Amino acid sequence: MEKRFMERVTAAADLQDEPIPGLPLVEIAGDRRVLIEHHRGVTQYGSCCISVRVKFGTVVISGSHLELARMTAQQLIITGKIDCVQLERSGQ
């Protein structure tokens, strides 16, 4: 219900390109950095694959020399050679 309300407010304010507060935001900077905001923790960690839980599934980052450069309760930054960023939806 809260999500629909925020979508209506965003649409009414003509802010459709702006992220909805509280929803995950994934930002890819070239092929060397991925920022994820509003995450729910790291579920897999390795130099070739890092998986991060978000509200509606898992974001999987594949590549080489991957590392978690920074992590706070709200955001994390993954660096390395990024080959693929994929969203795997959960059964919600």
Long-range contacts (C-beta under 8 A, 24 or more apart in sequence): 22-55, 23-55, 24-54, 24-55, 24-56, 24-59, 26-59, 26-85, 26-87, 28-82, 28-85, 30-82, 31-63, 31-81, 31-82, 31-83, 32-79, 32-80, 32-81, 32-82, 33-69, 33-77, 33-78, 33-79, 33-82, 34-61, 34-77, 34-78, 34-82, 34-85, 35-75, 35-76, 35-77, 36-75, 36-76, 36-78, 37-74, 37-75, 38-74, 38-75, 39-74, 39-75, 39-76, 42-68, 42-71, 42-76, 47-80, 50-78, 52-76, 54-87, 56-89, 56-90, 56-92, 57-87, 57-88, 57-89, 57-90, 57-92, 58-87, 58-88, 58-90, 59-85, 59-86, 59-87, 59-88, 60-84, 60-85, 60-86, 60-87, 60-88, 61-85, 61-86, 62-86
